[in-house]
Amino acid sequence: MFVDKSIEREYKLKDLIESTWIQFPKLGLYCEKEISYHKIYCKIQTVVSFKKLSEYFGIQIFESGPHSKYYLELNSPSEFGHYNPEFPLKLREYLIPAKTNPFLYNVTLPIYESLVRNTAREFFIVFQKLDSNPRFFRKEAERYLLLVEENRLDPFYLDRFILFLYPAFTDNEDPEESSRFVYQKGDETIDAQVVKELVGFWIRRKADGTDTEFILGLVDLLKLYDPDFYQNRTAQTTN
């Protein structure tokens, strides 16, 4: 009997993603020492490697960069991972199975709220402030690319963004030249180490051109599990 390998692979992937959501609280307890989204990556990698995930999706996850098939290389001064543009599309297609499964939604909502919500919100808050000044966002992505290409990226480069979510953050002491952002009260309470890591993530996504699809996927997640937060963030802004 003929078995379509692609269909079989898709079924296995869907089963894997659903079981990962359900088992997420029990995965990689040692990952709790990691910061922000690295904690989530760490947990997921206890279930599936980049190599295996690439096989399930039928694409290469990275087009270039220092990452191996099995782990993320986060400290390279001369390279960073350029995601395949198809990767965030695949994530949007498969990673939130509760969109069409009410039972799974009820099971995974408390898991989202306890283990994913804070990180998802932090991703969105940092992106929202960067995106409130598109010129600054693009300029920083271009600067980052240039420094990486010329092997001049200082290991502490992202420290300049530790106070990024503070209302007074600026990239120039001259008030006439400094960049302006939309600020929302309370954002500055997010851990500074987390902020700089997330600024780095979004700058790299702007640089490799996948920022739009990643934020659309994040919006899908927030609209499903955290609709009040999403509506409040997009309806109210403070200059």
N, C-alpha and C positions, 0 to 999 in steps of 0.2 A: 504494500500500500504506500502510495506517494505521500510524503509529509513535507509541507512547505516550511523550510527551515526558518524563513523570516517570520512567519506567523507563530511558530513554536517559540522563537526567541522573544517575540513581543509578549506572549503570554507569560513567559518566565520573568521578563522585566517587570510587567505589571504586578505579578505576585511578589517579586522582590521588593518593589517600592511600597506596596501595601503593608507587607510584613515589617519592613524597616520603620515605617511610621508607627505601627502598633508596638514594636519592641524598642523604640527609640530610647525610652527612659532607662533601659537595662544595658544599652550599648556603651562600650568603652568608658567605664567609670573613671579611668585614669585620665580621660580627655578633659576633665573638669579644670585642670591646671592651665589649659589653653585659653587664649584671649579671644573674645568676641566670636566672629564667624569661624575662626580656626578650630574652635571647640566642636562646631557642627561638622566641619570637614573631617575632623579626627574621628568622630563617632561613625560617620557614614563609611569611612575607609576601613572600619573593623568588619564591615559587611561586604563591600565591593571595592576593588581597586580601580584606579583610573583605566588600567588596561582592560579589565573586564567590563566596565561601564562603556568604554569605547566600543567593545564588541557588541554589547546589547544595542547600543544606538546605531551601530553600523557606520560610525564616522570617527575621525580623529578628534579628540577633545581640544588639543592644542595644535595650532599651525606652526608655532615655533616657540622657543624659550627653553629654560633650564630644567623644567619639571621632567621627572622620569615617568615611566609607566605606572609607578606605584606610589609616589609621594610628591608633595609640593616642595620645591626649592625656593625658599622665601628670602634668601639673603644674597642673591647674586647681584654684584655691582654692574654687570655688563649685559644682563638679559632679564626679561620678564616674560611670563607666559602669555602669548597672544592666542586667545581663544578662537577656535573655529566658529565663524558666525552661525553655523548650524547648531552649535551646542546649546545656546540659550533657547533656541526654538524647540529643541528636543525636551529641554527641561520644562518649558511651558506646556508641552503636549502631555508629558507623563508624570511630572513630579507632584501634582496635586490631585490624586485620584478621587478625593472626597467631593470634588466639584459635581460629580455625577453619581455619588453614592451616599445617600443620607445616613445610612447606618455607619459607614466609615467616618463620616463627618462627626457624628456624635461620639464615636470612640476616640477620635484624634483631636477633637477640640481642646480637652483638658491637657493633652500632651503639647499642643501648640502653645497654649497659654502658659504652661510652666517651663518649657524648654526652648521654645522658638520665638515667642512673641517679642521679647526684649531685643533680640538681635535683629529681627525683621524690622522693628520700629526704628532701631538705630541706623540700619542701612537706608531706610527711607528718609529719615530726618537729615542725614548727611548729604544724600543725593539732592534733596529738595533745596538745601541751602546752596550747594554748588550750582544747581540748575537755575537758581534765581539770578545768577550772573553768568550767562553763557559765554561771554567774552573771556572772563577770568578762567572758567572751566576749560575752554579750548586752549587758552594760553598755557595753563599749567600742564595740560596733557602734552602739548608740543614741547615744552621745556623738559618734561620728564623723558620723553622719547629721545631728545637730543642728548641729554646727560647719559642715558643708557647706551646709546649708539657710540658715544665717545668715551665710554668707560669712565665717566666722571661722576657717577651717582654716589654721593656720600652716604655711608650706611645710616647716618642720622638725618638724612634729608627730610624725612616726613615729620621730624620733631617740630618743624616750623608751623605745623597744623594742629599742634596740641590744643591751642585755644581757638580753633576754627569756629566753634559753635558759640563763642562769646559774642555779644552784640557789638563790641568794639573792635573785633578782629579786622585787620586791614593788611594789605600787602604794600602799603606805601605810607610814610609818615606825613606826606603832603596831603591835606584834606582834598585838594582839587584833583589829585592824581589817584587817590586810593579807590579801591574797588568797593562797590556797594552791594549789599546782600539783603534778602528778606530774612528777618529774624523772628522766631517765635519764642515767647517767654518760657523759660524752663529748659530749653535745649542744652544750655551750658552745664547742666547737671550730669550729663553723660560722661562716663569715665574718659579722661583725656587720652589714655593709651588706646582705648577703643576708637575714639574719634580719629586719631591720626592713621590707624590701620584702615579704617573705612574710607577716609579721604584718599589714601593710596590705592585702595581697590577701585574706586570710581574713576580716579585719574587714569589708571591703567586701562579700564574699560572704555573710557573716552578715547584713549590712544589707540586701542586695537579695534575700535568701531563697534563694540558689542554693547555699549551702555544702554541703548534704546531697548533692545530685546530683554536685557537683564532687568531693567526697571519695569517693563511691562509684565514680566513674570512675577516680580515682587508685588506689583499692584494686584495681580490675580490672587496671590496668597492673602494679601491684606483685605481685599474685598470679601473673600470667603470667610476668613477666621477673625478678622479685626475691622469690621466695617465702620464702627463708630470712630475709631482712631483715624482711619483713612478719610472719612468725611470731614472730621474736624480739622485735619491737617490741610486739606485741599480747599476748605471753605473759609478759613480764617488765616490771615497773615497780618503781621505787624512790622512796619518799617523801622 
